[in-house]
Amino acid sequence: MLGLGGDASVPKCIDKYCQRSTWPKRASVRITEDQLRGIFIRCDTNKDGLLSKEELREAFACLGSRMPGVRAWLALQHADVNGDGFINEAEFDKLVKYTLKSGYKIN
């Protein structure tokens, strides 16, 4: 008998009833600064050179954030130096560095 309950798809060293166990495990790599910049640039849907809260929410959703709206709001609070509600070119580096600290990964 393999594992618990005889399920041949799960090795016996993995508890299939444990929510934290996933099989098969996928390798994940931390996102790079260049990849992150590319995601933010692609999410500037109206191509005005500014990232709105909605565009930031979409970017964080693409990154796999569980609460992209909250993450967008936090990013604006951190990086929107002039308080206009948008991330401009001068604030872009601050946004990227803030987001890198969050440790997003690519599967």
N, C-alpha and C positions, 0 to 999 in steps of 0.2 A: 504494500500500500504506500503510495507516494503522498507526502504532506498530510494535511488534515483533510479528511473526507475523501481521500483517494483521487483528488483532482490532478491529472497528469500534466496540466498546463502550468502548474505552479510548483517550482522546486520545493522539496521538503524543508529547506532552510528558511523559506519565506512563509510567514503566517498570513494566509490569504484573508483572514478575518480582520487583520490589523489595517485600519484606514490609512496609515502612513506608508504601508508597503505598496509599491507599485511594480508591476512586472509587465513587460520588460522595462528596465530603467533606460532612460535616454541620456546621453551625455549632453551637458549644457556648458556653454562658454559665455563668460561675461561679455557684454556688448562693448564694442570699442567706441571711442570718441567720434571717429569718422562715420561709423554706422549710425550712431545716434544723431549726428548732424544731418545725415541723409534722411532719416525718418522725420525729423522736425521740418526740414525743407519740403519734403513731399506733402506734409500735412498743411502747408500754407496753400490751401485750396484756391483762394482767390488771387494768389500771386502778387499780393501787395507789399511783400517784404515784412509784414507784421504777423505775429502769431496771436490770435484771439484766444479767449478761454475755451471756446468750442473747438478750435483747431488743436489746442493743447490737449483737450480731453480726448480727441481722436488719436493723437500721437501716443498718449499714455495707454489707450485701449490697444493700439497696435503693439505696444511693448508688453502687453499682458497684465497690466495693472488691474487689481481686483476692484478698485474704486477710482476709475480714471477721472471722474469729475472732481473728487476731493484732491487727487494728486495734481490736477491742473490748477486748482485754486491755490494749493500750497506752492506750486512752482511760480505762479504769478506773485504771490506774497514775497517770495524769496528773490526773484530776478527782476521784477518790474520796478526798477529804481525810480522812474519818473512818475509812477502811479497812474498812468493813463489807461491801464487795463489791457495793454498789449505788450508783447515782447518784440522790441525792435532790434536792429542789427547791433547796436551798442550793448544791448542786454543779453544777446544770444549766447555769448561765451559763459556768462554767469548761469544761464539756464542749463547749458550742457554740463557744466561742472557739477551743479546741484543734482542733476539727474544721474550722472555717473556714480555719485555717492550712494544712490539707492540700490545699486548692484543688480540691475536688470540683466537677464541672461537670454541667450538664444539657444533653443533646443534643436 
